[in-house]
């Protein structure tokens, strides 16, 4: 039995593999969530537990680093080996298979692959069942974050009662329905591929008091929540609030919120873009995502420019600094000629 067949067998028992080698994680829907390949508590690394149209069971991605692989990689890391032969032996022991000669490929380096988060049909139904945000709790939430209510927010909608599946990190009495801000995730052709959900506190002043108030559904990796029509330049970043904060200073610049650092690193650039700004958070995940983007842009010759906030992120800047200070910080980082796009005070 070769390594490919062993990997397939492990995928058929993906949840059992995760419970053995990633025991500090938990199942959530079609995925096993854990902190990283070292089995740290958290939710950055997700393992697909069932086959889907765009990915097989056992495939995983670490959202914090962009690393990806299959369950053989997880087993190899767990037993502390860089050699495939030892990993294959451990996999056979887990599967209760006899030791037999196998073809031994080299362990491939971790990298990034575009996978699906599943549930694309459910995502489209959720989007169709939501309504424009004008006059809703979702609009109140955005205003509480200092974001303009009158701006074009057509990619955003509101759902008064959106199902929330509590995880083991939630209290036992956590409600399963909350109001939610629903954002359409689209591809470069404008087709909706998924949604991003932000569950809201009924006061409209904050996110819902749940363990994980933001989740995505559908085919997300490579796509984004988009504001404006791409030209030869655009800004991409992680969060919706971050990108809308930048629009306060750069109202004419096309924006794309990729929803996480892993999705940011895998963003599929629209045709014709030759200058790409990357709005970075001040953390290691943002640094890793920027490095991945810069490497991918080198071959097509796209100019990549990082945009760093004054504080932790650009929404912090918008709420805690003056708009003039925020604009001055951006002006120092913009490429030649783009200073003219800054909103005049």
Buried (B, 14 or more C-beta within 10 A) or exposed (E): BBBEEBBBBBBEBBEEBBBEBBEEBBBBBBBBBBBBBEBEEBBBBBBBBBBBEBBBBBBBBBBBBBBBBBBBBBBBBBBEBEEBEBBBBBBBEBBEBEEEEBEEEEBEEBEBBBBBBBBBEEBBEBBEEBEEBEEBBBBBBBEBBBBBEEEEBEBBBBBBEBEBEBBEBBEEEBBEEBBBBBBBBBBBEEEBBBBBBBBBBEEBEEBBEBBBBBBBBBBBBBBBBBBBEBBEBBBBBBBBBBBBBBBBBBBEBBBBBBBBBBBBBBBBBBEEBEBBBBBBBEBEBBBBBBEBBBEBBEEEEBEBBBBBBBBEBBBBBBBEBEBEEBBBBBEEEBEEEBEEBBEEE
